[in-house]
Amino acid sequence: MLPLPIPHGDTPQRQRTPSPCLQVCKSQKTPKFPRKPDKQRKTIEMTLDMNEWQKNSTRVRGVLITSDSRLLLLKRIKHNRRKYWVFPGGGVEESDADPESALRREIFEEVGGHIEIHKLLFISKEWWSNGLPQYQLFFLCSLLWWDGIQRGPEFSVPGSGQYIPEKIPLTLPALRKVNLVPSEFANFLARYLEYLDLLPDFRLMKAHPLIKQIWGTEA
């Protein structure tokens, strides 16, 4: 968990502006990787070595709001696995100038869409088997238009299953009906669904170590 203040209390009342912290969320389930000594784990969480910035070490996801105020997701269907829904996006590649460029490319490849990026909402962390972290950046976006044509290379990989674009209502009951992953961001989105316009853009926290490493900004 990044060392920023964590808000206390329940979901903010409508008259108050919510102030969730920028956080790298831990999974609610027991991690499958060995626990590291506190000093080493803290060092890994506070820095993102640029040597880790290789294909798919950092991923970007779009919370895509359509013109009819719905949420566009990808329904994933794989053999011998319960169907689940994900936010469109993918890995940051060496040719991408920054995470935003990667997200625009991925959205075009996956749903044939063009987007307007509004803010960075959330960062989650997973772990590679070698103990290095993988970050997922979740951006709130307007989907300006899309044709549904899937152009990415992953769609031709045998055994990758189906990627079906699906719009759902931007409501709490609709979110609860789908198996939305990752669960930590799904829970965050459900909690602050009514306050997305009020949440801050954490890219503006340029002095934060993680933001500085990802975007190469100076304090």
C-alpha positions, 0 to 999 in steps of 0.5 A: 500500500502506498504511504498516502492517507487513507480516508475513513468512514463509509461512502461519502454523503451526497453533499460531501466531496469524496477523497479516496486515496491513490492506492496500489490495492492488495487483493482481498484473497491470500496472495499466492506468492511468498511474502517478502521481508518488510524492507524489501517489499516496501522498496518494491512498492515505492519504486518502479524500476525502469527495467521492469518497463517492458511489454505487459509489465504495466497495463492500462484499462479504460472505464469507457462511458458511451454516449448513452451513459452506459459502460462498455466492457469486454465479456470474456468466454474461455473453455472450462472457465466461468465467463467474466467481464474486463475493462478494455485495454492491454499492455504498454509497449515500447513504441507507446509514448506514454500510458495514455497513448497505449490506452488509445491504441488498445481501445482502437485495437479492441473495440475500434474506438476513439476516446477522450481521457479524463482522469486516472482513477485507480492503480492496482498491483499484481505480482509476477512469479519472479516477485516483480509487480505488474501495475494496472492503470484505470482511466475514466474515459468518454467513448467518442465513437466505436465500430466494434471491429477488433483489430488486435493481434490477441484475437487471432491467438488460438485458445484465447477465447472470445472477446465480446463487447457489451454495454451495461447500464452504469448502475450498481445493480448492473455492476453486481450482475456481472463477474467483473475483474479485477475485483479490487477495482470493481469494488472501488467503482461500485463504491464511488459510482455516483461520484466519478465526476468528483474524484481527482485525477491522480496524474496530477500528483506528480511528486508521488514516487509511482507517478514520477516513475511511470510518467517520468515527471519531476517533483 
